[in-house]
């Protein structure tokens, strides 16, 4: 079952993968993802690590607290989904196309 598997190289391969993962994690902080809501009235940006780096709110929403809250929640949820999708995409690249997340999306 494991014929031809060189266990001596396994440790080296794991070290290389860990180094690549650390490198990807650092690079992800440089990636900026942006989501818009309410036809662009709300705009939020996060880096690839999921840290919110900017929020822009149209002045017209400042007088309508309920609409502001709804649009802000929706936009931030969209942004967090983008961050997660980006992380999965990077992980897939790191694993060379193997899908540890299952077959569905």
Secondary structure as GFF3:
##gff-version 3
##sequence-region A 1 105
A	DSSP	alpha_helix	7	28	.	.	.	ID=ss1
A	DSSP	beta_strand	32	37	.	.	.	ID=ss2
A	DSSP	beta_strand	42	47	.	.	.	ID=ss3
A	DSSP	beta_strand	52	57	.	.	.	ID=ss4
A	DSSP	three_ten_helix	59	63	.	.	.	ID=ss5
A	DSSP	alpha_helix	65	94	.	.	.	ID=ss6
###
